[in-house]
Amino acid sequence: MQIANLLEQDFSTISTLIRAHAEAHPAQPALVQEGRTLNYRDLDAAMDRVAAALQRDGIAPRDVIAICSATSLEYAVVFLGSVRAGVTVAPLAPDSTPVGLAAMVADAGAKLFFLSDGVAGSLGDVATMIGARRIALDDSTAGAALSTWLAAPGFVPQAVEIEPQWPFNIIYSSGTTGMPKGIVMPYAFRWAQVKLFRVLGYGPGAVVLVSIPLYSNMTLSSFLPALSLGATVVLMAKFDAGHYLALSQEHRVTHSMMVPVQFQRIMARPDFDSYDLSSFCVKSCGSAPFPAALKADVVTRWPGGLVEYYGMTEGGGVCALPAHERPDKLHTVGKPAAGHDMRVIDEEGRELPRGEIGEIVGRSGTMMVGYHNLPAKTAEVEWFDAEGRRFIRSGDIGRFDEDGYLVLLDRKKDMVISGGFNVYPIDLENVLRRHQDVADAAVFGVPSERWGESPMACVVLRAGSTTTADALMAWANGQLAKAQRLAAVKLVASLPRSDIGKILKRELRATWGAVPAP
């Protein structure tokens, strides 16, 4: 079937599209990393070897395999080959604690565990807690060598008729709010994402630079559509702003999806303007709050468009903001994408009119099945409208403006209630970031005998700054409403972040939560 016809179907698979590209342009590079290249013909053949090996080992459709490693060609091939066999993939973060890794492998029910030598070395005694058979992606002593585990070249697996609601992957949440939960996404979820991201212009002429680890859902939301639509994907094992710029220039990169902190580090480089980035068509961003001033800087200085996406790993609704087209809306996260129904509800679950502040809920083709083995937790994030249609609660607070653009205020759990008033940390963070000496800031609530809670800030200063915490607090409080005023400012060397750039406020609360506030 022609690729264009496949993309018009209500459901097909990423594996089917990759095979179609292998037939249409076999010699085109599919995956590139540090001097190594797999074209579409060889990628398709490697996926067959993985799928055939899984079938040989008795791994059936909907069984689970886990992967834990830095990004590599082998990682990508195992992931893609597994879903060709209808197998569910649980990609795990290498920087998880050994006990956490063992717990996630067990929770997922993984029958095989693909890992690298570095991950194996970090497990220590905990390795004995992992019952899954181990396969070494790097042919190290971490497990059976991948090169000998794979089926023989040319071996073709049995065809699998994949159902839309079969689990495609289990993504374990970043743990910013506690123990990670396994988010189960169906094959239909990933198919809907392919259609959603077609608007970015991925195709056989596109070169997509992937600089975030492959275990991140945000990475997969770009990586999988790029290959499904026939692009060349350049992989980075570890992000470095200078190396990113060098690769962009070398490979004439056209597309890239990143998190805000990556944009921040790239734009802050004094040599940014010396790189030739004229090949860029679109940069996209998501996963964490994207300051309006940073968006404006990217739009002004970096060729090509900039599209911000707002959504949740659990799925539901997605908003998109083409920042290069709407410079007047940089304080928003855009409008709901086509086919995405997003609403705002109050504490009692009643829908609110446009302009009112409440929790954001969403419904679309990209929705999780639920949290793995946690039906009660799944029920907590579901909301049903008057017609009984299922929506996913975001846990975020916001409102839609008069033009239908979503203004994101904060995470519901991060909101500070001071003297009965709702204080949104993001508002205070935006004020602090306007100060010429502030490189980064995070605001969170601390206990206050007088007000119940008061906002406190941890601030990272720019290099060479001599300002003090007291001076910064006085400056900020001079621009804030009385209920918003900071009770304390602490200067810190850096803010704790997850691998995909989210500030870990729970760690800040654990360190500073006992600080007495007026």
Secondary structure, DSSP 4 states (H G I P E B T S, - for coil): --HHHHHTSS---HHHHHHHHHHHSTTSEEEEETTEEEEHHHHHHHHHHHHHHHHHTT--TT-EEEEESSS-HHHHHHHHHHHHTT-EEEE--TTS-HHHHHHHHHHHTEEEEEE-HHHHHHHGGGGGG--SEEEETTSSTTSEEHHHHSPPTT--PPP----TTSEEEEEEP--TTSS--EEEEEHHHHHHHHHHGGGGT-STT-EEEE-S-TTSHHHHHHHHHHHHTT-EEEE-SS--HHHHHHHHHHHT--EEEE-HHHHHHHHT-TTGGGS--TT--EEEE-SS---HHHHHHHHHHSSSEEEEEE--TTBS--EEEETTT-GGGTTS--EEPTT-EEEEE-TTS-B--TT--EEEEEESS-B--EETT-HHHHHHTEEE-TT--EEEEEEEEEEE-TTS-EEEEEEGGG-EEETTEEE-HHHHHHHHHTSTTEEEEEEEEEEETTTEEEEEEEEEEPTT----HHHHHHHHHTTS-GGG--SEEEE-S---B-TTS-B-HHHHHHHHTTS-B-
